Amino acid sequence: MFKDKDRYLSIVLISPSIIAVLIFIYGFIAWSVRVSLSEWKGLTPDYTFAKLNNYINLFSDPRFQVDIRNTLIFTGVFVVGSIVLGFFMAVMLDQGLKGEGFFRSLFLFPMAISYIVTGVVWRWLMNPAEGDRISGLNLLFSNLNLDFLINKWHTTETWGIAAIALAAIWQMSGYTMALYLAGLRSIPIELREAAQIDGATELQIYRHIMLPLLAPVTLSALIILGHMSLKVFDLIVAVAGKQLPLDVPAIYMWQTTFDGLFYGRGAAIGILLLISVAVLIIPYIRYTLKTETQA
């Protein structure tokens, strides 16, 4: 009797959250799918069924092709840069460095800042101006006689999006550092000592022991950083505004929906973003649940 009462009480307590999730998440996703299959243009709703025309037109749209290219470049530079830099920072901290707590907090601090703030700071650091108006990193390179490093940053054609990825790396490399540091600290010290007794160098220990054991951490970092890069919006707008050479799907969706009032096409872009994120997240969740079940 008491067990039944506790079960019913639990259902009553969690039911508001379940209802809210069903309405405000899955309900709105379903509504967005319906809008993406409509001819809705302008402020007046138009749910005339348009089949898959919005999706087909997107993939033949030159702007959306630029968006895909920019997303691939940004994702590659951001994910690889964050993982590599985060791993090396974790290795340094794992050496018993004095003041480890200070450096750990220092590396993690950028993650506490919003992308808007990061974008405002890096807009000044990556100021492409030359001559008397030179500032930021270009001024630093000039004072250090490293003129060959002076460049136009995000205003560079084709690869300007990679410069913005540097700001994202600065913000999220501390997060990957924390992941790797936790992974390194969870590896038994006996494995490293046994390898040292067998004559393995420090580089060989990390290559043949540490890195394979850190594979789950690397996978987690890839998934988390990858899905963040697919949705990037505020960082690019804060650094460079809404420019076509730096366009990404999220910016295209905003301008199409709220500036152009093409709600059908905007919803189609949103659904494509959702699918791209789901392709990363769902297999990872299944893998995590399977691993926990086997453990």
VENLINMO-V702200 format. One record per backbone hydrogen bond with DSSP energy under -1.0 kcal/mol. CO is the residue of the C=O (numbers start at 1). NH is the residue of the N-H. If there is no record, write none. Layout:
{{CO;NH} {CO;NH}}
//
This chain:
{{1;5} {2;6} {3;7} {4;8} {5;9} {6;10} {7;11} {8;12} {9;13} {10;14} {11;15} {14;18} {15;19} {16;20} {17;21} {18;22} {19;23} {20;24} {21;25} {21;26} {22;27} {25;29} {26;30} {27;31} {28;32} {29;33} {30;34} {31;35} {32;36} {35;38} {37;50} {40;264} {50;53} {52;56} {53;57} {54;58} {55;59} {58;61} {61;65} {62;66} {63;67} {64;68} {65;69} {66;70} {67;71} {68;72} {69;73} {70;74} {71;75} {72;76} {73;77} {74;78} {75;79} {76;80} {77;81} {78;82} {79;83} {80;84} {81;85} {82;86} {83;87} {84;88} {85;89} {86;90} {87;91} {88;92} {89;93} {90;94} {92;95} {93;96} {99;103} {100;104} {101;105} {102;106} {103;107} {104;108} {105;109} {108;111} {109;112} {110;113} {114;118} {115;119} {116;120} {117;121} {118;122} {119;123} {120;124} {121;125} {122;126} {124;127} {125;137} {130;133} {131;134} {136;140} {137;141} {138;142} {139;143} {140;144} {141;146} {142;145} {146;149} {147;150} {152;155} {153;156} {156;160} {157;159} {160;164} {161;165} {164;168} {165;169} {166;170} {167;171} {168;172} {169;173} {172;176} {173;177} {174;178} {175;179} {176;180} {177;181} {178;182} {179;183} {180;184} {181;185} {188;191} {189;193} {190;194} {191;195} {192;196} {193;197} {194;198} {195;200} {196;199} {201;205} {202;206} {203;207} {204;208} {205;209} {205;210} {206;211} {209;213} {210;214} {212;215} {214;218} {215;219} {216;220} {217;221} {218;222} {219;223} {220;224} {221;225} {222;226} {223;227} {224;228} {225;229} {226;230} {233;237} {234;238} {235;239} {236;240} {237;241} {241;243} {243;246} {244;247} {248;252} {249;253} {250;254} {251;255} {252;256} {253;257} {254;258} {255;260} {256;262} {261;42} {261;263} {262;266} {263;267} {264;268} {265;269} {266;270} {267;271} {268;272} {269;273} {270;274} {271;275} {272;276} {273;277} {274;278} {275;279} {277;281} {278;282} {281;285} {282;286} {283;287} {284;288} {285;289} {286;290} {287;291} {288;292} {289;293} {290;294} {291;295}}
//
